Amino acid sequence: VEEFIKLVNKQALHYTTNNIILTMGGDFTYQDSNKWFKNMDKLIKYVNEADQGINVFYSTPSCYIKAVNDMGYTYSKKKDDFFPYASDANSFWTGYYTSRPTSKYFERLANNFLQVAKQLTAIMQTEVKEHTSLISLKEAVAVMQHHDAITGTEKQHVANDYTRMLSRGIEEAHESVKSSLKKTVLTNLYGHSSCFELNVSKCDISEREGRFLLTVYNPLSRRISHIVRIPVQKATYNVRDFDGFEQTIQMVPIPQEVKTLPERHKRDTTYELVFRAYNLPPLGFRSYYVSKISSIFEEHKYTSNQLGQQEFKVLFNESTGLVNGIVRNDNEIPFEQKFYYYEGAAGWNDFPENRASGAYIFRPLNSKPILISSNATNKFYTVHQIFSPWVSQIIRIYREECLIEFEWLVGPIPIEDGSGKEVITRYSTGIKTGGIFYTDANGKEFLERKKSFRPTWHFTTLEPVSGNYYPVTTRIAIKNVTTKEEMSVITDRCQGGSSLSDGQIELMVHRRLLHDDGFGVDEALNETSYNKGLVVRGKHYVMIGNNCSSHVMAVRERQLVQKKVMSPWLFFFCGK
């Protein structure tokens, strides 16, 4: 009781009124809630009986706010958020923005499918039992919002259980979607399927069947176009819409690094069929007949040092193979992209200076990251770059959106040297930003960030890198308000990011660490799959400039974010 009274009096020094809110509990505290509440009852009783000018009672946040407002004080306004959080001078909780990147992607994919399933069951007025089959997926996606789930700060066996819950929910919801689609698509079809492993170029129907129907559903409330990319055999294909019009297609080789992923189980598929599905109706779909018409196929290899057309293209250095510029409307813009890694700090967490980088904490050993490679080997039409045996990427350009897509493949991160690594990709331009950049708040409004600065207090830091990292739910941007130059990067999952130098954006894409950081996981963040370090594949979408179209950058960014978070869904059908 005496210790509690001392704590309350100490905390009261930081409050304007005599109303003090005390949050009670923590991780695992309420496992035996009966015992916990009995002890709180006793604490309240004896503190009040001590007659020390302290009145303790159960309350709620809304009751506390009312009591404070009733005092009639005027308070300052705080418009910034509380990121990045640090529990001591060397422990910035900015690592979990990226921890368990495949779990973060799976959660977003599951939510995408959940929204599609909810829409289809509602639009097609399916029976009640079809709606109840969505419950497992709704619950799994909800559980993934837990602060130790989406963050990746759970133990490995718990992460495995989250994956199991999402997988089971998707499987059950899929049955509901099947019933809905039977009312809309031709009834003489069977083998309905969704391909949930397209990120590793894997889809049973498109790889196995010579003829199939592909239905593209648009879950947005506006018309859009969508790039369809599906794995197929090495052959000549024909794609026609429901009106019989032939679509323009491309056959693009699957990179060797993807073909050898263990998740593909040694499949012999070597190509992806790509076409643009135009004018998808809102909350509606278009269907396409895909037919294999010949086993003869002529391969076209990429040989130029540029990608795209005259009005919008990416330039590559002939010597290094790296990106070194963008041309937009005959104007060349300096632009680079490279991969680096920070070596994670090792330590025993017995005092702040000995803090290790872990699931929660991002603490690089040095503030300057290590360049993975100063050269890249470029292959094929869409530019396939190989930086090292464990880092590669594909660069694609979409002229209609003035958009560059970087599809990166990172892992297994090598740890034979005994050090953990935190891999970043860095996009560099000549834009002068004065240390200011912007990150989204929960995928919606932008918040202004400034390097080594906090709006409401004087900020100094011993951790210049992790102390300037922020959560990027869907996008991060830099801009010059005078010249109107701007660059933004849209992500396909939550990641940590920053702008540590003018004109630069860096995003952390993968982490593999060998020490626990001492904040409750009690495990090193060392994810494995198929007895090897985890391999992660993801995408970044880069926009540069503000006059690529009649729309301002902000509008185009928001529209693109909507298309990626609520992406069109592909359904495959075979004929009888």
C-alpha positions as CSV (number, residue, x, y, z in Angstrom):
1,V,0.0,0.0,0.0
2,E,2.8,2.4,0.9
3,E,4.6,1.7,-2.4
4,F,1.4,2.3,-4.3
5,I,0.8,5.6,-2.6
6,K,4.4,6.7,-3.4
7,L,3.9,5.7,-7.1
8,V,0.6,7.7,-7.3
9,N,2.2,10.8,-5.7
10,K,5.1,10.6,-8.1
11,Q,2.9,10.2,-11.1
12,A,0.7,13.1,-10.0
13,L,3.6,15.5,-10.5
14,H,3.1,15.0,-14.3
15,Y,-0.6,15.8,-14.4
16,T,-2.4,19.1,-14.7
17,T,-5.4,18.2,-12.6
18,N,-5.9,15.9,-9.6
19,N,-7.5,13.3,-11.8
20,I,-4.9,10.6,-12.5
21,I,-5.4,7.5,-14.7
22,L,-3.6,4.3,-13.6
23,T,-3.5,1.5,-16.1
24,M,-3.3,-1.8,-14.4
25,G,-2.0,-5.1,-15.7
26,G,0.2,-6.3,-18.6
27,D,1.1,-9.4,-20.6
28,F,-0.2,-12.5,-18.9
29,T,-1.6,-10.6,-15.9
30,Y,-5.2,-11.6,-16.4
31,Q,-4.6,-15.3,-16.9
32,D,-6.2,-15.7,-13.5
33,S,-8.6,-12.7,-13.5
34,N,-10.3,-13.8,-10.3
35,K,-7.1,-13.6,-8.3
36,W,-6.1,-10.3,-10.0
37,F,-9.4,-8.5,-9.3
38,K,-9.5,-9.8,-5.7
39,N,-6.0,-8.2,-5.1
40,M,-7.1,-4.9,-6.8
41,D,-10.2,-4.9,-4.6
42,K,-8.0,-5.2,-1.5
43,L,-5.6,-2.5,-2.8
44,I,-8.4,0.0,-3.4
45,K,-9.9,-0.7,0.0
46,Y,-6.7,-0.3,2.0
47,V,-5.4,2.8,0.1
48,N,-8.7,4.6,0.6
49,E,-8.7,3.6,4.3
50,A,-5.1,5.0,4.7
51,D,-6.6,8.5,4.3
52,Q,-3.6,10.0,2.4
53,G,-5.7,12.3,0.2
54,I,-6.0,9.6,-2.5
55,N,-9.3,8.2,-3.6
56,V,-8.9,5.1,-5.8
57,F,-11.8,3.5,-7.8
58,Y,-12.5,1.5,-10.9
59,S,-13.1,3.7,-13.9
60,T,-12.9,3.9,-17.7
61,P,-11.1,6.1,-20.2
62,S,-14.3,8.0,-21.0
63,C,-15.0,8.6,-17.4
64,Y,-11.5,9.9,-16.9
65,I,-11.8,12.3,-19.9
66,K,-15.1,13.6,-18.5
67,A,-13.6,14.3,-15.1
68,V,-10.7,16.2,-16.7
69,N,-13.0,18.2,-18.9
70,D,-15.2,19.1,-16.0
71,M,-12.2,20.9,-14.4
72,G,-12.4,23.6,-17.1
73,Y,-8.8,23.7,-18.1
74,T,-7.5,24.5,-21.6
75,Y,-5.0,22.0,-23.0
76,S,-2.4,22.1,-25.8
77,K,-3.1,20.1,-28.9
78,K,-0.9,17.2,-30.1
79,K,-1.3,16.4,-33.8
80,D,1.7,14.1,-34.2
81,D,1.7,10.5,-33.1
82,F,3.9,8.6,-30.6
83,F,6.2,6.9,-33.1
84,P,8.9,5.7,-32.9
85,Y,8.6,4.5,-29.4
86,A,11.7,3.8,-27.2
87,S,11.9,2.2,-23.8
88,D,15.4,3.4,-23.2
89,A,18.1,5.3,-25.1
90,N,19.2,2.3,-27.1
91,S,16.0,0.5,-27.5
92,F,13.8,1.9,-30.3
93,W,10.8,-0.5,-31.0
94,T,11.1,-0.1,-34.7
95,G,12.1,-3.6,-35.7
96,Y,8.6,-5.0,-35.4
97,Y,7.5,-2.8,-38.3
98,T,9.1,-5.5,-40.5
99,S,9.4,-8.6,-38.4
100,R,7.9,-11.8,-39.9
101,P,7.3,-10.2,-43.3
102,T,5.6,-13.3,-44.8
103,S,3.0,-13.2,-41.9
104,K,2.4,-9.5,-42.6
105,Y,1.8,-10.3,-46.3
106,F,-0.5,-13.3,-45.5
107,E,-2.7,-11.2,-43.3
108,R,-3.2,-8.6,-46.0
109,L,-3.9,-11.3,-48.6
110,A,-6.4,-12.9,-46.2
111,N,-8.2,-9.6,-45.6
112,N,-8.3,-9.0,-49.4
113,F,-10.0,-12.4,-49.9
114,L,-12.3,-11.8,-46.9
115,Q,-13.7,-8.6,-48.5
116,V,-14.2,-10.4,-51.8
117,A,-16.0,-13.3,-50.1
118,K,-18.2,-10.9,-48.1
119,Q,-19.2,-8.9,-51.2
120,L,-20.0,-12.0,-53.3
121,T,-22.1,-13.7,-50.7
122,A,-24.0,-10.4,-50.2
123,I,-24.4,-9.5,-53.9
124,M,-25.5,-13.0,-54.8
125,Q,-27.9,-13.3,-51.9
126,T,-26.6,-16.7,-50.8
127,E,-28.1,-18.7,-48.0
128,V,-27.4,-18.0,-44.4
129,K,-25.1,-21.1,-44.1
130,E,-22.8,-19.5,-46.8
131,H,-22.5,-16.4,-44.6
132,T,-21.6,-18.4,-41.5
133,S,-18.8,-20.1,-43.4
134,L,-17.0,-16.7,-43.4
135,I,-16.9,-16.6,-39.6
136,S,-13.6,-18.5,-39.2
137,L,-11.8,-16.1,-41.6
138,K,-13.4,-13.0,-40.0
139,E,-12.1,-14.2,-36.6
140,A,-8.7,-15.1,-37.9
141,V,-8.2,-11.7,-39.6
142,A,-9.4,-10.0,-36.4
143,V,-7.0,-12.0,-34.2
144,M,-4.2,-11.0,-36.5
145,Q,-4.7,-7.4,-35.4
146,H,-3.4,-8.3,-32.0
147,H,-0.3,-6.4,-31.0
148,D,1.8,-9.5,-31.0
149,A,0.4,-10.9,-34.2
150,I,0.6,-8.3,-37.0
151,T,3.8,-7.0,-35.4
152,G,5.6,-10.4,-35.6
153,T,6.6,-10.3,-31.9
154,E,5.1,-13.7,-31.0
155,K,7.0,-17.0,-30.5
156,Q,7.5,-19.1,-33.6
157,H,4.9,-21.8,-32.6
158,V,2.3,-19.0,-32.1
159,A,3.1,-17.6,-35.5
160,N,2.6,-21.0,-37.0
161,D,-0.8,-21.2,-35.3
162,Y,-1.8,-17.8,-36.7
163,T,-0.9,-19.1,-40.2
164,R,-3.0,-22.2,-39.5
165,M,-6.0,-20.1,-38.4
166,L,-5.8,-17.9,-41.6
167,S,-5.4,-21.0,-43.8
168,R,-8.4,-22.7,-42.3
169,G,-10.5,-19.5,-42.5
170,I,-9.6,-19.1,-46.2
171,E,-10.5,-22.7,-46.9
172,E,-13.9,-22.4,-45.3
173,A,-14.7,-19.1,-46.9
174,H,-13.7,-20.5,-50.3
175,E,-16.7,-22.9,-50.1
176,S,-19.0,-19.9,-49.7
177,V,-17.4,-18.2,-52.7
178,K,-17.9,-21.3,-54.8
179,S,-21.6,-21.2,-54.1
180,S,-21.8,-17.5,-55.1
181,L,-19.9,-18.0,-58.3
182,K,-22.2,-20.8,-59.4
183,K,-24.9,-18.2,-59.8
184,T,-22.8,-15.9,-62.1
185,V,-20.4,-18.1,-64.2
186,L,-21.3,-20.7,-66.7
187,T,-22.7,-23.9,-65.1
188,N,-20.9,-26.3,-67.4
189,L,-17.6,-25.7,-65.6
190,Y,-15.9,-27.5,-62.8
191,G,-12.6,-27.3,-60.9
192,H,-13.2,-23.8,-59.5
193,S,-10.1,-22.6,-57.7
194,S,-8.3,-19.6,-56.4
195,C,-4.6,-19.6,-56.5
196,F,-3.2,-18.3,-53.2
197,E,0.4,-19.0,-54.1
198,L,0.8,-16.8,-57.2
199,N,3.5,-14.9,-55.3
200,V,5.7,-18.0,-56.0
201,S,4.3,-18.5,-59.5
202,K,2.3,-21.5,-58.5
203,C,-1.3,-22.3,-59.7
204,D,-2.5,-25.8,-60.4
205,I,-5.1,-25.1,-63.0
206,S,-3.2,-22.6,-65.2
207,E,-0.1,-24.9,-65.1
208,R,-1.9,-28.1,-65.8
209,E,-4.8,-27.3,-68.1
210,G,-4.5,-26.4,-71.8
211,R,-7.9,-24.6,-71.7
212,F,-9.6,-22.8,-68.8
213,L,-11.8,-19.9,-67.9
214,L,-10.3,-17.0,-65.9
215,T,-12.7,-14.7,-64.1
216,V,-11.3,-11.4,-62.7
217,Y,-13.4,-9.9,-59.9
218,N,-13.0,-6.2,-59.0
219,P,-13.9,-5.5,-55.3
220,L,-13.6,-1.7,-55.6
221,S,-16.5,0.7,-56.2
222,R,-14.9,2.1,-59.4
223,R,-13.8,0.8,-62.7
224,I,-10.2,-0.2,-63.0
225,S,-7.7,-2.1,-65.1
226,H,-5.6,-4.9,-63.7
227,I,-2.4,-6.7,-64.8
228,V,-3.0,-10.5,-64.8
229,R,0.0,-12.6,-64.3
230,I,-0.3,-16.4,-64.2
231,P,2.2,-19.3,-64.5
232,V,1.8,-21.5,-67.6
233,Q,3.8,-24.0,-69.6
234,K,6.3,-22.9,-72.3
235,A,3.9,-22.7,-75.3
236,T,1.9,-20.3,-77.4
237,Y,-1.4,-19.1,-75.8
238,N,-4.5,-17.3,-76.9
239,V,-6.6,-15.1,-74.5
240,R,-10.1,-13.9,-75.5
241,D,-12.7,-12.0,-73.6
242,F,-16.4,-13.1,-73.4
243,D,-17.1,-11.1,-76.6
244,G,-14.5,-13.1,-78.4
245,F,-11.9,-10.2,-78.7
246,E,-8.3,-11.4,-78.5
247,Q,-6.2,-9.8,-75.8
248,T,-2.6,-8.7,-76.2
249,I,-0.4,-11.0,-74.1
250,Q,3.2,-11.4,-73.1
251,M,5.1,-14.5,-72.2
252,V,7.7,-13.7,-69.5
253,P,10.2,-16.2,-68.1
254,I,10.0,-17.2,-64.5
255,P,13.4,-16.3,-62.8
256,Q,15.6,-19.3,-61.9
257,E,15.6,-18.0,-58.3
258,V,11.8,-18.4,-58.2
259,K,11.7,-21.7,-60.0
260,T,14.0,-23.3,-57.4
261,L,12.0,-22.2,-54.4
262,P,11.1,-25.2,-52.3
263,E,7.5,-24.0,-52.0
264,R,7.1,-24.8,-55.8
265,H,7.9,-28.5,-55.2
266,K,10.1,-28.8,-58.3
267,R,7.4,-27.8,-60.8
268,D,8.4,-27.6,-64.5
269,T,6.5,-24.4,-65.3
270,T,8.9,-21.9,-66.7
271,Y,6.8,-18.9,-68.0
272,E,4.1,-16.5,-66.9
273,L,1.3,-15.3,-69.1
274,V,0.7,-11.6,-68.7
275,F,-2.1,-9.4,-70.0
276,R,-4.1,-6.3,-68.9
277,A,-7.7,-6.9,-68.0
278,Y,-9.3,-3.6,-69.0
279,N,-12.4,-1.8,-67.7
280,L,-13.3,-4.1,-64.8
281,P,-16.7,-3.0,-63.6
282,P,-17.1,-2.0,-59.9
283,L,-18.1,-4.9,-57.7
284,G,-18.2,-6.9,-60.9
285,F,-16.1,-9.2,-63.1
286,R,-14.9,-10.0,-66.6
287,S,-14.1,-13.5,-67.8
288,Y,-11.4,-14.6,-70.3
289,Y,-10.9,-17.8,-72.2
290,V,-7.3,-19.0,-72.0
291,S,-6.2,-21.6,-74.6
292,K,-3.0,-23.3,-75.4
293,I,-2.8,-23.3,-79.2
294,S,0.7,-24.5,-79.9
295,S,3.7,-26.1,-78.1
296,I,6.0,-24.0,-80.3
297,F,7.3,-20.9,-78.6
298,E,9.8,-18.3,-79.6
299,E,11.7,-16.8,-76.7
300,H,12.6,-13.0,-76.7
301,K,15.4,-11.9,-74.5
302,Y,16.1,-8.5,-73.1
303,T,19.2,-6.9,-74.5
304,S,18.8,-3.1,-74.1
305,N,20.1,-0.9,-71.3
306,Q,16.7,0.7,-70.9
307,L,13.1,-0.4,-70.1
308,G,10.0,1.3,-71.4
309,Q,9.0,3.7,-74.1
310,Q,10.3,7.1,-75.0
311,E,7.8,9.0,-72.8
312,F,8.5,6.9,-69.7
313,K,11.4,4.6,-69.3
314,V,14.0,3.3,-66.8
315,L,17.7,3.5,-67.6
316,F,20.5,1.1,-66.5
317,N,24.2,1.5,-66.2
318,E,25.9,-0.5,-68.9
319,S,28.8,-1.4,-66.6
320,T,27.1,-2.2,-63.3
321,G,23.6,-3.2,-64.5
322,L,22.1,-1.0,-61.8
323,V,19.2,1.5,-62.2
324,N,20.7,4.9,-62.8
325,G,17.9,7.1,-64.1
326,I,14.3,7.6,-65.3
327,V,13.2,9.4,-68.5
328,R,9.8,11.0,-68.3
329,N,8.5,13.1,-71.3
330,D,12.1,13.5,-72.6
331,N,13.4,14.7,-69.2
332,E,16.0,12.5,-67.5
333,I,15.6,12.2,-63.7
334,P,18.5,10.9,-61.5
335,F,17.3,7.7,-59.8
336,E,19.1,4.8,-58.2
337,Q,18.0,1.6,-56.4
338,K,20.3,-0.7,-54.4
339,F,20.1,-3.3,-51.7
340,Y,21.9,-3.1,-48.4
341,Y,21.8,-4.7,-45.0
342,Y,22.4,-3.5,-41.4
343,E,24.3,-5.9,-39.2
344,G,22.1,-6.4,-36.1
345,A,23.6,-5.6,-32.8
346,A,24.3,-8.6,-30.5
347,G,24.0,-8.3,-26.7
348,W,22.7,-9.8,-23.5
349,N,20.2,-7.0,-22.7
350,D,21.5,-6.6,-19.1
351,F,21.8,-2.8,-19.6
352,P,20.7,-0.4,-22.4
353,E,24.1,-0.2,-24.1
354,N,24.1,-4.0,-24.4
355,R,20.7,-4.2,-26.1
356,A,20.4,-6.7,-29.0
357,S,18.5,-6.2,-32.2
358,G,15.5,-8.6,-32.0
359,A,11.8,-9.1,-32.9
360,Y,10.8,-5.7,-31.3
361,I,14.1,-3.7,-31.4
362,F,15.9,-2.5,-34.5
363,R,19.4,-1.7,-33.4
364,P,22.0,-1.8,-36.1
365,L,25.7,-2.3,-35.2
366,N,26.7,0.6,-37.4
367,S,24.7,3.5,-38.8
368,K,26.0,2.9,-42.3
369,P,24.5,-0.2,-44.0
370,I,26.6,-2.6,-46.0
371,L,26.0,-2.7,-49.8
372,I,25.1,-6.2,-50.9
373,S,26.5,-5.7,-54.4
374,S,27.7,-2.8,-56.5
375,N,26.7,-4.8,-59.6
376,A,23.7,-6.6,-60.9
377,T,23.4,-9.2,-63.7
378,N,20.4,-8.3,-65.9
379,K,18.4,-10.9,-67.8
380,F,15.3,-11.0,-69.9
381,Y,12.6,-8.7,-71.1
382,T,11.3,-7.2,-67.9
383,V,14.8,-6.8,-66.4
384,H,15.7,-9.5,-64.0
385,Q,18.5,-8.4,-61.7
386,I,20.7,-10.7,-59.6
387,F,22.7,-9.0,-56.8
388,S,23.8,-12.1,-54.9
389,P,22.8,-15.8,-54.5
390,W,20.2,-14.6,-51.9
391,V,19.0,-11.2,-53.4
392,S,17.4,-10.7,-56.8
393,Q,14.5,-8.7,-58.2
394,I,12.4,-8.1,-61.3
395,I,11.8,-4.5,-62.5
396,R,8.7,-3.8,-64.6
397,I,7.3,-0.6,-66.0
398,Y,3.6,0.3,-66.4
399,R,3.4,3.2,-68.9
400,E,-0.3,3.9,-68.4
401,E,0.1,4.4,-64.6
402,C,3.6,6.0,-64.9
403,L,4.6,3.4,-62.4
404,I,7.7,1.3,-61.8
405,E,7.3,-2.1,-60.0
406,F,10.2,-3.7,-58.1
407,E,9.4,-7.3,-57.3
408,W,12.2,-8.4,-54.9
409,L,13.2,-11.8,-53.7
410,V,15.3,-11.9,-50.5
411,G,16.6,-14.9,-48.6
412,P,17.8,-17.2,-47.2
413,I,19.7,-14.5,-45.4
414,P,23.2,-16.0,-44.7
415,I,24.2,-16.2,-41.0
416,E,27.3,-18.4,-41.4
417,D,29.4,-15.4,-40.3
418,G,27.6,-15.3,-36.9
419,S,25.9,-12.0,-37.4
420,G,22.2,-11.2,-37.9
421,K,21.2,-9.1,-40.9
422,E,18.4,-6.6,-41.6
423,V,17.9,-6.1,-45.3
424,I,16.8,-2.8,-46.8
425,T,16.2,-1.5,-50.3
426,R,17.1,2.1,-50.9
427,Y,15.6,4.4,-53.6
428,S,17.7,7.5,-54.3
429,T,16.9,10.7,-56.3
430,G,18.2,14.3,-56.4
431,I,15.1,15.7,-54.7
432,K,16.0,18.3,-52.0
433,T,13.8,17.6,-49.0
434,G,15.4,19.2,-46.0
435,G,15.1,16.0,-44.0
436,I,11.3,15.9,-44.3
437,F,9.4,12.8,-45.5
438,Y,5.9,11.4,-45.1
439,T,4.5,8.1,-44.0
440,D,0.9,7.0,-43.9
441,A,-1.1,6.5,-40.7
442,N,-3.0,3.2,-40.9
443,G,-3.1,3.3,-44.7
444,K,-4.9,6.7,-44.8
445,E,-3.7,10.2,-44.0
446,F,-0.1,11.2,-44.4
447,L,1.9,12.3,-41.4
448,E,4.9,14.6,-41.8
449,R,8.2,13.2,-40.4
450,K,11.5,15.1,-40.0
451,K,14.8,13.4,-39.4
452,S,16.0,13.5,-35.8
453,F,13.1,15.8,-34.8
454,R,10.0,15.6,-32.7
455,P,7.3,18.3,-32.8
456,T,6.5,18.4,-29.1
457,W,9.9,18.0,-27.4
458,H,13.6,18.4,-27.9
459,F,14.9,15.1,-29.4
460,T,18.5,13.7,-29.2
461,T,19.3,10.1,-29.9
462,L,22.1,7.6,-29.6
463,E,20.5,5.5,-32.3
464,P,20.4,7.7,-35.5
465,V,19.1,5.0,-37.7
466,S,16.4,3.1,-35.7
467,G,15.4,6.4,-34.0
468,N,14.3,7.7,-37.4
469,Y,12.4,4.6,-38.5
470,Y,8.6,4.8,-38.8
471,P,5.9,2.3,-39.7
472,V,4.9,2.2,-43.3
473,T,1.4,0.6,-43.7
474,T,1.0,1.3,-47.4
475,R,3.2,4.2,-48.5
476,I,6.1,6.5,-47.8
477,A,7.0,9.7,-49.8
478,I,9.4,12.6,-50.2
479,K,8.8,15.8,-52.0
480,N,10.2,19.3,-52.6
481,V,7.4,21.8,-52.1
482,T,9.1,24.4,-54.2
483,T,10.0,22.4,-57.3
484,K,6.9,20.1,-56.9
485,E,9.2,17.1,-57.4
486,E,8.0,14.0,-55.5
487,M,8.7,10.3,-55.1
488,S,6.5,7.8,-53.3
489,V,6.8,4.1,-52.7
490,I,3.7,1.9,-52.1
491,T,4.3,-1.4,-50.3
492,D,2.4,-4.7,-50.4
493,R,2.6,-5.2,-46.6
494,C,3.6,-3.3,-43.4
495,Q,7.3,-2.4,-43.3
496,G,9.7,-0.1,-41.5
497,G,11.1,2.8,-43.5
498,S,12.8,6.2,-43.4
499,S,14.5,8.9,-45.3
500,L,17.9,9.2,-43.7
501,S,19.4,11.5,-46.4
502,D,17.8,14.0,-48.8
503,G,16.3,12.4,-51.8
504,Q,16.3,8.9,-50.4
505,I,13.7,6.4,-49.2
506,E,14.7,3.2,-47.6
507,L,12.5,0.3,-46.6
508,M,13.4,-2.8,-44.6
509,V,12.2,-5.9,-46.4
510,H,13.5,-8.8,-44.3
511,R,15.2,-9.5,-40.9
512,R,17.1,-12.5,-39.6
513,L,18.6,-12.2,-36.2
514,L,20.5,-14.4,-33.8
515,H,19.8,-12.8,-30.4
516,D,16.6,-12.1,-28.4
517,D,16.1,-8.5,-27.5
518,G,14.8,-9.2,-24.0
519,F,11.3,-7.9,-24.3
520,G,9.2,-11.1,-23.9
521,V,9.6,-13.2,-27.0
522,D,12.5,-15.1,-25.5
523,E,13.5,-16.3,-29.0
524,A,15.8,-15.0,-31.7
525,L,14.0,-13.8,-34.8
526,N,15.5,-16.6,-37.0
527,E,12.6,-17.8,-39.2
528,T,13.2,-20.9,-41.3
529,S,11.2,-22.8,-44.0
530,Y,12.1,-26.2,-45.5
531,N,15.1,-26.3,-43.1
532,K,16.6,-23.1,-44.6
533,G,16.3,-19.4,-43.8
534,L,13.0,-17.9,-44.8
535,V,12.8,-16.5,-48.3
536,V,10.5,-13.5,-48.8
537,R,9.1,-12.2,-52.1
538,G,7.3,-8.9,-52.3
539,K,6.6,-5.8,-54.4
540,H,7.3,-2.0,-54.2
541,Y,5.5,0.4,-56.6
542,V,7.5,3.6,-57.2
543,M,6.0,6.9,-58.5
544,I,8.1,9.9,-59.4
545,G,7.1,13.4,-60.4
546,N,3.7,15.2,-60.5
547,N,3.0,15.7,-64.1
548,C,2.8,12.2,-65.4
549,S,-0.9,12.7,-66.0
550,S,-3.6,15.2,-65.3
551,H,-4.1,13.8,-61.8
552,V,-1.9,15.1,-58.9
553,M,0.4,12.6,-57.3
554,A,-1.6,12.3,-54.1
555,V,-4.7,11.2,-56.0
556,R,-2.8,8.6,-58.1
557,E,-1.1,7.3,-54.9
558,R,-4.4,6.8,-53.1
559,Q,-6.0,5.1,-56.1
560,L,-3.0,2.8,-56.4
561,V,-3.1,1.9,-52.7
562,Q,-6.7,1.0,-53.0
563,K,-6.0,-1.2,-55.9
564,K,-3.3,-3.1,-54.0
565,V,-5.0,-3.4,-50.7
566,M,-8.3,-4.4,-52.4
567,S,-6.8,-6.1,-55.4
568,P,-8.9,-7.8,-58.1
569,W,-9.2,-11.5,-57.4
570,L,-8.6,-14.3,-59.9
571,F,-10.9,-17.3,-60.2
572,F,-10.1,-20.3,-62.4
573,F,-12.5,-22.8,-64.0
574,C,-12.0,-25.9,-66.2
575,G,-14.5,-27.0,-68.8
576,K,-16.2,-30.4,-68.9
